Amino acid sequence: MNWEPTTDEEIAQNVRSLVATAQGSQPMARELGMPIDLLDGPMTVAQARIAAALNSQIRTHEPRATVASITVTGDSDGGLAPTVRLA
């Protein structure tokens, strides 16, 4: 965690926090983060839902960010890894 980030570093840091936070885990900000229930279902559906939820979370909680792309890759064990690229 960079305690004195530039504006761009602060935005990227906040987006990383949104991706890594489970929704409901933050007292006083229960809507912050990724909904856990999106992980259940067919992989392609879960990937699309995660990407849409990330886009919504970023627009809501870090409006300074300009998202270039969001990809969610899956592995053979069912693991999903989101990647957010900022413009």
MOPAC internal coordinates of N, CA, C and O (Angstrom, degrees):
PM7 1SCF
backbone

  N    0.0000 0     0.00 0     0.00 0    0    0    0
  C    1.4491 1     0.00 0     0.00 0    1    0    0
  C    1.5213 1   107.64 1     0.00 0    2    1    0
  O    1.2310 1   121.51 1   -54.26 1    3    2    1
  N    1.3023 1   114.72 1   125.74 1    3    2    1
  C    1.4644 1   120.94 1   177.87 1    5    3    2
  C    1.5300 1   108.03 1   -91.63 1    6    5    3
  O    1.2310 1   120.44 1   -62.37 1    7    6    5
  N    1.3196 1   116.76 1   117.63 1    7    6    5
  C    1.4721 1   120.96 1  -176.36 1    9    7    6
  C    1.5181 1   113.01 1   -82.85 1   10    9    7
  O    1.2310 1   119.77 1   168.96 1   11   10    9
  N    1.3201 1   118.04 1   -11.04 1   11   10    9
  C    1.4629 1   121.63 1   176.59 1   13   11   10
  C    1.5288 1   109.86 1  -134.31 1   14   13   11
  O    1.2310 1   120.42 1  -117.76 1   15   14   13
  N    1.3247 1   116.80 1    62.24 1   15   14   13
  C    1.4682 1   119.53 1  -176.13 1   17   15   14
  C    1.5233 1   112.25 1   -77.66 1   18   17   15
  O    1.2310 1   121.49 1   -23.40 1   19   18   17
  N    1.3255 1   114.76 1   156.60 1   19   18   17
  C    1.4548 1   119.59 1   167.73 1   21   19   18
  C    1.5265 1   106.53 1   -71.06 1   22   21   19
  O    1.2310 1   119.90 1    -8.12 1   23   22   21
  N    1.3180 1   117.79 1   171.88 1   23   22   21
  C    1.4676 1   120.28 1   179.69 1   25   23   22
  C    1.5194 1   111.14 1   -59.81 1   26   25   23
  O    1.2310 1   119.57 1   134.91 1   27   26   25
  N    1.3294 1   118.43 1   -45.09 1   27   26   25
  C    1.4663 1   121.49 1   179.70 1   29   27   26
  C    1.5250 1   111.43 1   -63.40 1   30   29   27
  O    1.2310 1   120.28 1   139.33 1   31   30   29
  N    1.3330 1   117.07 1   -40.67 1   31   30   29
  C    1.4624 1   120.36 1   178.28 1   33   31   30
  C    1.5331 1   111.03 1   -66.29 1   34   33   31
  O    1.2310 1   120.61 1   141.97 1   35   34   33
  N    1.3113 1   116.45 1   -38.03 1   35   34   33
  C    1.4650 1   121.03 1   178.51 1   37   35   34
  C    1.5327 1   110.91 1   -63.76 1   38   37   35
  O    1.2310 1   120.45 1   136.41 1   39   38   37
  N    1.3277 1   116.74 1   -43.59 1   39   38   37
  C    1.4649 1   121.20 1   178.53 1   41   39   38
  C    1.5260 1   109.92 1   -61.81 1   42   41   39
  O    1.2310 1   119.99 1   132.19 1   43   42   41
  N    1.3295 1   117.63 1   -47.81 1   43   42   41
  C    1.4622 1   121.74 1   179.80 1   45   43   42
  C    1.5277 1   110.94 1   -62.21 1   46   45   43
  O    1.2310 1   120.50 1   138.88 1   47   46   45
  N    1.3175 1   116.64 1   -41.12 1   47   46   45
  C    1.4637 1   121.75 1   178.40 1   49   47   46
  C    1.5249 1   110.72 1   -62.46 1   50   49   47
  O    1.2310 1   120.00 1   137.36 1   51   50   49
  N    1.3195 1   117.60 1   -42.64 1   51   50   49
  C    1.4664 1   121.85 1   178.94 1   53   51   50
  C    1.5269 1   111.74 1   -65.76 1   54   53   51
  O    1.2310 1   120.43 1   141.54 1   55   54   53
  N    1.3254 1   116.79 1   -38.46 1   55   54   53
  C    1.4686 1   120.54 1   177.97 1   57   55   54
  C    1.5318 1   109.69 1   -66.43 1   58   57   55
  O    1.2310 1   120.24 1   137.68 1   59   58   57
  N    1.3322 1   117.15 1   -42.32 1   59   58   57
  C    1.4769 1   119.69 1   176.67 1   61   59   58
  C    1.5214 1   110.78 1   -59.44 1   62   61   59
  O    1.2310 1   120.10 1   140.11 1   63   62   61
  N    1.3080 1   117.42 1   -39.89 1   63   62   61
  C    1.4641 1   120.97 1   178.60 1   65   63   62
  C    1.5263 1   111.30 1   -64.22 1   66   65   63
  O    1.2310 1   120.22 1   139.65 1   67   66   65
  N    1.3287 1   117.19 1   -40.35 1   67   66   65
  C    1.4702 1   120.13 1   177.79 1   69   67   66
  C    1.5190 1   111.53 1   -62.09 1   70   69   67
  O    1.2310 1   120.57 1   138.63 1   71   70   69
  N    1.3279 1   116.51 1   -41.37 1   71   70   69
  C    1.4626 1   121.12 1  -179.39 1   73   71   70
  C    1.5293 1   110.35 1   -66.03 1   74   73   71
  O    1.2310 1   120.08 1   142.70 1   75   74   73
  N    1.3180 1   117.45 1   -37.30 1   75   74   73
  C    1.4676 1   122.08 1  -173.48 1   77   75   74
  C    1.5284 1   114.34 1   -88.18 1   78   77   75
  O    1.2310 1   119.81 1   172.70 1   79   78   77
  N    1.3180 1   117.96 1    -7.30 1   79   78   77
  C    1.4653 1   121.39 1  -175.21 1   81   79   78
  C    1.5238 1   110.89 1   -98.62 1   82   81   79
  O    1.2310 1   121.03 1   -49.48 1   83   82   81
  N    1.3191 1   115.63 1   130.52 1   83   82   81
  C    1.4653 1   120.89 1   175.09 1   85   83   82
  C    1.5250 1   108.48 1   -80.69 1   86   85   83
  O    1.2310 1   120.78 1   -49.52 1   87   86   85
  N    1.3185 1   116.12 1   130.48 1   87   86   85
  C    1.4605 1   120.83 1   179.31 1   89   87   86
  C    1.5300 1   109.65 1   -59.02 1   90   89   87
  O    1.2310 1   121.25 1   -44.83 1   91   90   89
  N    1.3307 1   115.22 1   135.17 1   91   90   89
  C    1.4571 1   121.19 1  -179.06 1   93   91   90
  C    1.5072 1   113.56 1    94.64 1   94   93   91
  O    1.2310 1   119.74 1   172.40 1   95   94   93
  N    1.3252 1   118.09 1    -7.60 1   95   94   93
  C    1.4656 1   120.82 1  -176.27 1   97   95   94
  C    1.5295 1   113.82 1   -89.24 1   98   97   95
  O    1.2310 1   119.78 1   169.05 1   99   98   97
  N    1.3236 1   118.02 1   -10.95 1   99   98   97
  C    1.4610 1   121.32 1  -177.07 1  101   99   98
  C    1.5293 1   110.56 1  -103.38 1  102  101   99
  O    1.2310 1   120.00 1   -67.04 1  103  102  101
  N    1.3327 1   117.60 1   112.96 1  103  102  101
  C    1.4627 1   119.08 1   176.47 1  105  103  102
  C    1.5279 1   109.99 1   -57.98 1  106  105  103
  O    1.2310 1   120.75 1   -38.14 1  107  106  105
  N    1.2959 1   116.17 1   141.86 1  107  106  105
  C    1.4648 1   123.96 1   178.77 1  109  107  106
  C    1.5300 1   113.22 1    72.34 1  110  109  107
  O    1.2310 1   119.93 1   177.93 1  111  110  109
  N    1.3327 1   117.74 1    -2.07 1  111  110  109
  C    1.4709 1   121.56 1   177.52 1  113  111  110
  C    1.5253 1   108.29 1  -148.37 1  114  113  111
  O    1.2310 1   120.48 1  -122.61 1  115  114  113
  N    1.3186 1   116.69 1    57.39 1  115  114  113
  C    1.4625 1   121.71 1  -173.95 1  117  115  114
  C    1.5262 1   113.23 1   -64.26 1  118  117  115
  O    1.2310 1   119.68 1   156.10 1  119  118  117
  N    1.3240 1   118.22 1   -23.90 1  119  118  117
  C    1.4695 1   120.92 1  -179.21 1  121  119  118
  C    1.5267 1   112.34 1   -81.41 1  122  121  119
  O    1.2310 1   119.95 1   170.10 1  123  122  121
  N    1.3255 1   117.70 1    -9.90 1  123  122  121
  C    1.4593 1   123.43 1  -177.58 1  125  123  122
  C    1.5277 1   110.74 1   -74.28 1  126  125  123
  O    1.2310 1   119.76 1   -47.61 1  127  126  125
  N    1.3184 1   118.07 1   132.39 1  127  126  125
  C    1.4548 1   122.11 1   173.95 1  129  127  126
  C    1.5144 1   113.73 1   107.42 1  130  129  127
  O    1.2310 1   121.76 1     6.15 1  131  130  129
  N    1.3164 1   114.25 1  -173.85 1  131  130  129
  C    1.4601 1   122.02 1  -174.76 1  133  131  130
  C    1.5263 1   111.41 1   -90.44 1  134  133  131
  O    1.2310 1   120.46 1   -50.54 1  135  134  133
  N    1.3344 1   116.73 1   129.46 1  135  134  133
  C    1.4671 1   120.02 1   176.15 1  137  135  134
  C    1.5310 1   110.35 1   -65.52 1  138  137  135
  O    1.2310 1   120.51 1   -50.01 1  139  138  137
  N    1.3136 1   116.64 1   129.99 1  139  138  137
  C    1.4580 1   121.70 1  -178.55 1  141  139  138
  C    1.5313 1   111.92 1   -70.48 1  142  141  139
  O    1.2310 1   119.80 1   148.84 1  143  142  141
  N    1.3111 1   118.00 1   -31.16 1  143  142  141
  C    1.4621 1   120.89 1  -175.98 1  145  143  142
  C    1.5276 1   113.86 1   -66.22 1  146  145  143
  O    1.2310 1   120.01 1   169.34 1  147  146  145
  N    1.3223 1   117.59 1   -10.66 1  147  146  145
  C    1.4673 1   120.55 1   178.61 1  149  147  146
  C    1.5193 1   112.47 1   -72.86 1  150  149  147
  O    1.2310 1   120.30 1   165.58 1  151  150  149
  N    1.3167 1   117.03 1   -14.42 1  151  150  149
  C    1.4539 1   120.88 1  -175.11 1  153  151  150
  C    1.5208 1   113.09 1   -78.85 1  154  153  151
  O    1.2310 1   120.16 1   166.53 1  155  154  153
  N    1.3164 1   117.30 1   -13.47 1  155  154  153
  C    1.4567 1   120.81 1  -177.67 1  157  155  154
  C    1.5289 1   109.80 1   -94.52 1  158  157  155
  O    1.2310 1   120.98 1   -47.66 1  159  158  157
  N    1.3256 1   115.74 1   132.34 1  159  158  157
  C    1.4576 1   120.42 1   178.87 1  161  159  158
  C    1.5128 1   110.77 1   130.83 1  162  161  159
  O    1.2310 1   120.40 1    -0.31 1  163  162  161
  N    1.3144 1   116.83 1   179.69 1  163  162  161
  C    1.4637 1   120.30 1   177.39 1  165  163  162
  C    1.5289 1   110.51 1   -59.62 1  166  165  163
  O    1.2310 1   120.79 1   -34.72 1  167  166  165
  N    1.3148 1   116.10 1   145.28 1  167  166  165
  C    1.4641 1   120.58 1  -173.91 1  169  167  166
  C    1.5330 1   112.42 1   -56.67 1  170  169  167
  O    1.2310 1   119.70 1   135.67 1  171  170  169
  N    1.3272 1   118.17 1   -44.33 1  171  170  169
  C    1.4668 1   119.09 1  -177.47 1  173  171  170
  C    1.5271 1   111.46 1   -65.26 1  174  173  171
  O    1.2310 1   120.49 1   144.88 1  175  174  173
  N    1.3244 1   116.67 1   -35.12 1  175  174  173
  C    1.4681 1   120.59 1   177.96 1  177  175  174
  C    1.5252 1   109.88 1   -69.70 1  178  177  175
  O    1.2310 1   120.71 1   135.11 1  179  178  177
  N    1.3330 1   116.25 1   -44.89 1  179  178  177
  C    1.4676 1   120.14 1   178.80 1  181  179  178
  C    1.5268 1   110.77 1   -61.42 1  182  181  179
  O    1.2310 1   119.84 1   139.53 1  183  182  181
  N    1.3180 1   117.92 1   -40.47 1  183  182  181
  C    1.4701 1   121.45 1   178.86 1  185  183  182
  C    1.5242 1   110.81 1   -60.21 1  186  185  183
  O    1.2310 1   120.45 1   133.72 1  187  186  185
  N    1.3157 1   116.74 1   -46.28 1  187  186  185
  C    1.4722 1   120.64 1  -179.84 1  189  187  186
  C    1.5262 1   110.91 1   -65.60 1  190  189  187
  O    1.2310 1   120.19 1   138.26 1  191  190  189
  N    1.3200 1   117.24 1   -41.74 1  191  190  189
  C    1.4712 1   120.36 1  -179.88 1  193  191  190
  C    1.5244 1   111.53 1   -66.07 1  194  193  191
  O    1.2310 1   120.45 1   139.17 1  195  194  193
  N    1.3261 1   116.75 1   -40.83 1  195  194  193
  C    1.4694 1   120.28 1   178.78 1  197  195  194
  C    1.5178 1   110.43 1   -63.94 1  198  197  195
  O    1.2310 1   119.99 1   135.10 1  199  198  197
  N    1.3259 1   117.63 1   -44.90 1  199  198  197
  C    1.4694 1   120.89 1   179.50 1  201  199  198
  C    1.5222 1   110.78 1   -61.23 1  202  201  199
  O    1.2310 1   119.96 1   137.01 1  203  202  201
  N    1.3343 1   117.68 1   -42.99 1  203  202  201
  C    1.4707 1   120.86 1   179.09 1  205  203  202
  C    1.5194 1   111.30 1   -65.80 1  206  205  203
  O    1.2310 1   120.36 1   138.42 1  207  206  205
  N    1.3412 1   116.93 1   -41.58 1  207  206  205
  C    1.4653 1   120.37 1   179.84 1  209  207  206
  C    1.5244 1   110.92 1   -66.03 1  210  209  207
  O    1.2310 1   120.22 1   139.92 1  211  210  209
  N    1.3221 1   117.19 1   -40.08 1  211  210  209
  C    1.4682 1   120.26 1   177.21 1  213  211  210
  C    1.5230 1   110.84 1   -62.26 1  214  213  211
  O    1.2310 1   120.69 1   135.08 1  215  214  213
  N    1.3010 1   116.29 1   -44.92 1  215  214  213
  C    1.4634 1   120.16 1   178.92 1  217  215  214
  C    1.5268 1   110.31 1   -58.52 1  218  217  215
  O    1.2310 1   120.21 1   135.86 1  219  218  217
  N    1.3126 1   117.21 1   -44.14 1  219  218  217
  C    1.4616 1   122.00 1   179.51 1  221  219  218
  C    1.5273 1   111.55 1   -65.44 1  222  221  219
  O    1.2310 1   120.43 1   136.26 1  223  222  221
  N    1.3250 1   116.79 1   -43.74 1  223  222  221
  C    1.4656 1   120.69 1   179.68 1  225  223  222
  C    1.5301 1   111.08 1   -62.81 1  226  225  223
  O    1.2310 1   120.56 1   137.64 1  227  226  225
  N    1.3204 1   116.54 1   -42.36 1  227  226  225
  C    1.4677 1   120.42 1  -179.39 1  229  227  226
  C    1.5298 1   110.19 1   -65.79 1  230  229  227
  O    1.2310 1   120.17 1   135.33 1  231  230  229
  N    1.3373 1   117.29 1   -44.67 1  231  230  229
  C    1.4714 1   120.14 1   178.03 1  233  231  230
  C    1.5223 1   111.69 1   -60.18 1  234  233  231
  O    1.2310 1   120.55 1   141.79 1  235  234  233
  N    1.3364 1   116.56 1   -38.21 1  235  234  233
  C    1.4589 1   121.11 1  -177.11 1  237  235  234
  C    1.5235 1   112.48 1   -76.91 1  238  237  235
  O    1.2310 1   120.11 1   132.98 1  239  238  237
  N    1.3274 1   117.40 1   -47.02 1  239  238  237
  C    1.4558 1   121.18 1  -169.15 1  241  239  238
  C    1.5250 1   114.98 1  -102.39 1  242  241  239
  O    1.2310 1   119.72 1   165.78 1  243  242  241
  N    1.3165 1   118.15 1   -14.22 1  243  242  241
  C    1.4720 1   121.05 1   175.97 1  245  243  242
  C    1.5159 1   108.75 1  -143.17 1  246  245  243
  O    1.2310 1   120.84 1  -110.93 1  247  246  245
  N    1.3559 1   116.00 1    69.07 1  247  246  245
  C    1.4680 1   120.62 1  -175.72 1  249  247  246
  C    1.5305 1   113.86 1   -65.03 1  250  249  247
  O    1.2310 1   120.04 1   166.29 1  251  250  249
  N    1.3258 1   117.53 1   -13.71 1  251  250  249
  C    1.4807 1   119.27 1   177.72 1  253  251  250
  C    1.5193 1   111.63 1   -74.10 1  254  253  251
  O    1.2310 1   120.06 1   162.66 1  255  254  253
  N    1.3213 1   117.49 1   -17.34 1  255  254  253
  C    1.4683 1   121.33 1  -178.01 1  257  255  254
  C    1.5200 1   110.66 1   -76.56 1  258  257  255
  O    1.2310 1   121.03 1   -40.07 1  259  258  257
  N    1.3204 1   115.64 1   139.93 1  259  258  257
  C    1.4557 1   122.37 1   172.00 1  261  259  258
  C    1.5227 1   106.64 1  -112.86 1  262  261  259
  O    1.2310 1   120.91 1   -69.25 1  263  262  261
  N    1.3147 1   115.86 1   110.75 1  263  262  261
  C    1.4600 1   121.12 1  -176.62 1  265  263  262
  C    1.5210 1   109.72 1   -83.00 1  266  265  263
  O    1.2310 1   120.69 1   -56.17 1  267  266  265
  N    1.3324 1   116.28 1   123.83 1  267  266  265
  C    1.4612 1   121.59 1   175.73 1  269  267  266
  C    1.5232 1   109.93 1   -85.91 1  270  269  267
  O    1.2310 1   120.50 1   139.05 1  271  270  269
  N    1.3430 1   116.65 1   -40.95 1  271  270  269
  C    1.4600 1   120.34 1   178.50 1  273  271  270
  C    1.5246 1   110.26 1  -163.65 1  274  273  271
  O    1.2310 1   121.63 1   -24.84 1  275  274  273
  N    1.3151 1   114.49 1   155.16 1  275  274  273
  C    1.4579 1   122.30 1   172.55 1  277  275  274
  C    1.5192 1   106.57 1  -131.60 1  278  277  275
  O    1.2310 1   120.87 1   -57.67 1  279  278  277
  N    1.3262 1   115.95 1   122.33 1  279  278  277
  C    1.4554 1   120.30 1   175.86 1  281  279  278
  C    1.5224 1   108.19 1  -123.49 1  282  281  279
  O    1.2310 1   121.45 1   -34.34 1  283  282  281
  N    1.3151 1   114.83 1   145.66 1  283  282  281
  C    1.4610 1   120.65 1   176.90 1  285  283  282
  C    1.5174 1   106.42 1  -126.50 1  286  285  283
  O    1.2310 1   120.50 1   -67.92 1  287  286  285
  N    1.3262 1   116.65 1   112.08 1  287  286  285
  C    1.4554 1   121.18 1  -179.13 1  289  287  286
  C    1.5176 1   109.77 1   -98.22 1  290  289  287
  O    1.2310 1   121.30 1   -33.18 1  291  290  289
  N    1.3115 1   115.12 1   146.82 1  291  290  289
  C    1.4541 1   121.28 1   179.01 1  293  291  290
  C    1.5085 1   110.62 1  -117.50 1  294  293  291
  O    1.2310 1   121.09 1   -26.48 1  295  294  293
  N    1.3426 1   115.53 1   153.52 1  295  294  293
  C    1.4573 1   119.56 1   175.63 1  297  295  294
  C    1.5278 1   110.05 1  -114.77 1  298  297  295
  O    1.2310 1   120.68 1    -3.48 1  299  298  297
  N    1.3095 1   116.30 1   176.52 1  299  298  297
  C    1.4675 1   121.23 1  -175.39 1  301  299  298
  C    1.5234 1   113.29 1   -68.14 1  302  301  299
  O    1.2310 1   120.19 1   163.90 1  303  302  301
  N    1.3258 1   117.24 1   -16.10 1  303  302  301
  C    1.4674 1   121.37 1   178.28 1  305  303  302
  C    1.5234 1   112.39 1   -92.24 1  306  305  303
  O    1.2310 1   120.06 1  -178.14 1  307  306  305
  N    1.3373 1   117.49 1     1.86 1  307  306  305
  C    1.4571 1   121.18 1   179.70 1  309  307  306
  C    1.5133 1   113.83 1    90.70 1  310  309  307
  O    1.2310 1   119.99 1  -175.68 1  311  310  309
  N    1.3315 1   117.63 1     4.32 1  311  310  309
  C    1.4642 1   120.84 1   177.76 1  313  311  310
  C    1.5152 1   110.94 1   -73.68 1  314  313  311
  O    1.2310 1   120.68 1   -36.98 1  315  314  313
  N    1.3097 1   116.31 1   143.02 1  315  314  313
  C    1.4718 1   121.86 1   179.28 1  317  315  314
  C    1.5246 1   109.40 1  -122.59 1  318  317  315
  O    1.2310 1   120.66 1   -44.36 1  319  318  317
  N    1.3264 1   116.34 1   135.64 1  319  318  317
  C    1.4570 1   121.95 1  -178.67 1  321  319  318
  C    1.5229 1   109.76 1  -129.52 1  322  321  319
  O    1.2310 1   120.25 1   -69.38 1  323  322  321
  N    1.3391 1   117.13 1   110.62 1  323  322  321
  C    1.4592 1   119.37 1   178.04 1  325  323  322
  C    1.5315 1   112.01 1   -81.42 1  326  325  323
  O    1.2310 1   121.07 1   -35.55 1  327  326  325
  N    1.3166 1   115.57 1   144.45 1  327  326  325
  C    1.4658 1   122.29 1   174.47 1  329  327  326
  C    1.5184 1   107.62 1  -129.16 1  330  329  327
  O    1.2310 1   120.87 1   -54.98 1  331  330  329
  N    1.3191 1   115.94 1   125.02 1  331  330  329
  C    1.4675 1   121.60 1   178.33 1  333  331  330
  C    1.5100 1   107.76 1  -111.53 1  334  333  331
  O    1.2310 1   120.43 1   -55.53 1  335  334  333
  N    1.3239 1   116.79 1   124.47 1  335  334  333
  C    1.4650 1   121.55 1   175.37 1  337  335  334
  C    1.5188 1   107.64 1  -107.80 1  338  337  335
  O    1.2310 1   121.64 1   -52.32 1  339  338  337
  N    1.3214 1   114.46 1   127.68 1  339  338  337
  C    1.4674 1   120.71 1   179.53 1  341  339  338
  C    1.5170 1   109.73 1   -98.45 1  342  341  339
  O    1.2310 1   120.99 1   -33.60 1  343  342  341
  N    1.3134 1   115.71 1   146.40 1  343  342  341
  C    1.4778 1   120.95 1   179.45 1  345  343  342
  C    1.5161 1   109.44 1   -82.68 1  346  345  343
  O    1.2310 1   120.10 1   180.00 1  347  346  345

